[in-house]
Structure formats: C-alpha cells, structure tokens
Amino acid sequence: MTSNDRVVVIGSGLAGVRLARRLGELGTPVTLVGEEEHRPYNRVLLAEVLAGRYSPEVIALPAPAELTRARVTGIDRAGRTVVCADGAVIAYDRLVLATGSNPVLPPLRGLFTEDHELPEGVHAFRTLDDCLGLAKAVRPGVRAVVIGGGLLGVSAARALAVRGAQVVLAQQSERLMERQLDPAASELVARHLTDLGVEVHTECRVRDVRCVGGAVRSVEMADGYALDADLVVLACGVHPRAGLAQAAGLDVRKGVVVDDELRTSDPYIHAIGDCVQHAGTVYGLATPALEQADALAALLAGDTGSRYTGTRSLTRLTLTGPDSPFDLAAFGETEALPGDDVVQLTDHTRGTYRKVVVRDDRLVGGVLVGELGTVGALARAWEGAEPLPSDGGPLLHLLTNDGGS
Ligand SMILES: Cc1cc2nc3c(=O)[nH]c(=O)nc-3n(C[C@H](O)[C@H](O)[C@H](O)COP(=O)(O)OP(=O)(O)OC[C@H]3O[C@@H](n4cnc5c(N)ncnc54)[C@H](O)[C@@H]3O)c2cc1C
C-alpha cells in the first residue's frame, strides 16, 4: 500500500469504526460506509438500552468524522469500485468488509407475512432499530416470548422482565447458554431469570407463530401447547453477513475466509469482525472483532509485520436486576474430559460458583458466576497457555486469589 491509496471500509459497527479510527490516528484516510441511520453504536450494550438503563446516546461509539450513510450492494473487483443502493460508486485501492452478522431467522410456520416481512410484534434483536422497536412495544404486563436461550436470549429476557413484561424464555436445548457454560452455571442463570419473574422452558421447541390481522397473537410449541404472546423476540443466533463477498466471488465458507493478514481470496480486499472466518473459526464476539481491526490498521498503515493469529476470548455477561447485578464469565472448555483436574467452589448462600478445568498442567477453561474477583488472573493464565506450577497449590489459589485484577 502507498500513502495515497484509498481505503474503503464497508460497515460502521464495532470493527469498522475501530479500524477507521485507528487508521485516522495513523494518518491514513479512510472512507467508512455504513447503512444504519443512527450514529455508530456499541451493539454489545443494546440489552442495557432495552432494559432502560442506558439511552441510545450513551452507547454511541466515538466515530470518525467522515461517515458515508449508504448500503453497498455490489463490488466490482476488476474495476475496484463498490456500488451503493442509491447508485453512488466509490473507488478503492483497498477494500475492507466489516459487514457483521445477520440474525438467524428460525424455520417457523407463520414467521413471515405475505410481503416477506416479520409480523407486527415479532422482532429480531441485532440492531438499535430492533431494540427501539422492542422498547416501544414493551409495557408492564405485556406477554413476551423469547425464542432462544443463548447469550442473546438470556440478555433479552432479562431486559424485558426488568421493564415489567411477563416473559417466557423458550430454549430448544436442555439448558441455557450451553455453548459457554457448564450445567451448574446454566442452572444459576436460569435461577436468576426465574427470580426476575421469567418463565424458563428448556427442551422446548417453538413450531408456529400465530397471527391475527398481521400481528402476532400466540406461539405454538412442538407438543401443540400454545402460549399467548404480544411480543416475540427471535434470539436464535447469528450468521456472518457474507452475501456481498459471495456475490463478488470471494472464498466464503461459514464466513468470509481470511488469512493472518486478514486478506480475503482477493489481495485487495480484507475482512474483519463477525463476517470473517479465520483459521476455521467464526467468532461472533466483540474482542476478536476489535483485535482484528487493530491488526489490520497496523498492516494498512505500513507495519508489514502485523498479523492476526486468533483470539482466546472470554465471554462476560452482567445481568443487572432490580437488586444486585449478576455477573458471569466463562472461557475455554468448561466441561472436563476424563483425566482432567477440576477445582470447583460453590457457595449456595451467596449464589456464587467458580470452576476451573486443567489438562496436562494447563488451564483449559473455567466459569465464574457471581464472584469475578479472580477473572483477570485466570484469563491471563489461560491466554498465556503457560504450564501451571506443579506443586498442587496453584489451582485453588487461582480460584481464590484475585491476582491484582
Ligand atoms: C444484543 C447483543 C448483545 C451482544 N453481547 C455481546 C457480549 O456480551 N460480548 C461479545 O463479545 N459480543 C456480544 N455481541 C456480539 C457483538 O456485538 C459483535 O461481535 C460485534 O458487534 C461485531 O462487530 P462487527 O463490526 O463485526 O459487526 P456489527 O457490529 O454487526 O457491524 C456491522 C455493520 O455493518 C453494516 N453493514 C452490513 N452490510 C452492509 C452493507 N452492505 N453496506 C453498508 N453497511 C453494511 C451493518 O448495518 C452494521 O452496522 C452482542 C450482540 C448483540 C446484538
């Protein structure tokens, strides 16, 4: 890249904004193109907006001054231009895809109207517009069904309950947040939601969305049981938004395939954030998106040695209720394999739970609920993947000493 090269970034979410800001600081001008009406914002905090804890202004990102509001609809790789929905054509020397994820829309009967829209009262939970739509519809006593019991569904259920809705959380698998948590921690999350008044149903598959006059009235379970609903939130996961890349003929598998230089199969096009598949992994999390943006900014600004080699990212969730906040953090493998060492501390009175899993003298995972004092020390031991001292004591020490974090 030369200093006159035009860098165009598609997507003004966490990754795109971070990249544009870093490049601005490094003296490389950028054209950032984003389709959303709002000022760029931190999506991770949307549940707090829904819960009424933050206003949309509070979650705004410190965005670079120059932002083009447009939806990119095509990439002409030979001509090195992108075309926008309004017909504008933008030329690039380096293009960066930071297009994020789309919500997964589950295959439910009745989910779409004849115009292929979601019925009134049915909302995804991905954008600030989704969040504002939900916030407008939620009132004390409203009957809400949240479909999906992962991180997103748990956050949405808690936020709606805090706003006074009567919430049912329908989770298809046998426990909540099963991707991140072990069964004991899942149980504590379920108990926390139940204490907030949420009805948690696991092993519960929603089959049908029933509407009258284009508005949702109920959802029906696979066993035929029907639940009245004024509001339905779809929290069934996300998938990389890779349509533009695919249409342009780039290598796309689960996400847009990139190498350690965050380069796609076209050397003039890079990709970062949720839309990316790096070394077989699609993260769908904020920390990898930010780390990829930083690595690419350095690279595009002339640090030819900059590489992205993967992120060992922990999941953190704070569920603020009317009483005390409920914090949890989980990383790596939270369930032991035969032969692993496990240390577990449970305090039923305080509702805390801490567990680490060690394999061949290395910390391979852990989960902390309610008591996160040791999270910094544990994360460092896990990220460093250094062998733990072998005198037997350190495991318990890791769980009980906050290590200055
Ligand atoms: C409610 C919620 C809670 C979450 N909580 C957590 C959490 O606790 N921890 C965590 O690590 N992660 C969490 N996440 C995930 C996290 O928000 C994402 O990993 C992160 O936002 C990824 O950043 P990104 O820039 O890649 O994508 P996004 O933030 O999705 O930004 C992509 C942007 O690109 C725009 N765009 C896409 N295509 C085009 C186009 N063709 N033209 C113009 N613009 C386009 C989109 O409109 C969007 O604004 C949460 C997500 C949600 C929705």
The ligand as an ORCA input file, in Angstrom:
! r2SCAN-3c Opt
* xyz 0 1
  C     -27.776     -7.663     21.824
  C     -26.363     -8.114     21.585
  C     -25.530     -8.375     22.670
  C     -24.218     -8.795     22.453
  N     -23.435     -9.040     23.543
  C     -22.155     -9.391     23.368
  C     -21.287     -9.607     24.501
  O     -21.723     -9.527     25.671
  N     -19.987     -9.918     24.261
  C     -19.479    -10.025     22.990
  O     -18.287    -10.278     22.811
  N     -20.280     -9.834     21.903
  C     -21.590     -9.531     22.055
  N     -22.389     -9.331     20.951
  C     -21.796     -9.514     19.597
  C     -21.065     -8.243     19.158
  O     -21.965     -7.172     19.158
  C     -20.471     -8.451     17.757
  O     -19.496     -9.480     17.835
  C     -19.797     -7.188     17.219
  O     -20.739     -6.147     17.112
  C     -19.148     -7.453     15.843
  O     -18.747     -6.252     15.254
  P     -18.768     -6.079     13.655
  O     -18.297     -4.676     13.408
  O     -18.072     -7.197     13.015
  O     -20.295     -6.209     13.242
  P     -21.533     -5.270     13.562
  O     -21.385     -4.608     14.888
  O     -22.744     -6.102     13.303
  O     -21.465     -4.130     12.455
  C     -21.635     -4.380     11.081
  C     -22.213     -3.135     10.442
  O     -22.107     -3.242      9.035
  C     -23.286     -2.747      8.446
  N     -23.400     -3.309      7.093
  C     -23.510     -4.608      6.746
  N     -23.592     -4.763      5.432
  C     -23.526     -3.508      4.904
  C     -23.580     -3.003      3.579
  N     -23.716     -3.822      2.546
  N     -23.497     -1.664      3.382
  C     -23.364     -0.834      4.457
  N     -23.314     -1.245      5.731
  C     -23.390     -2.567      5.954
  C     -24.370     -3.218      9.388
  O     -25.561     -2.495      9.230
  C     -23.695     -2.943     10.741
  O     -23.928     -1.605     11.146
  C     -23.720     -8.938     21.134
  C     -24.557     -8.683     20.039
  C     -25.867     -8.279     20.248
  C     -26.749     -7.985     19.078
*
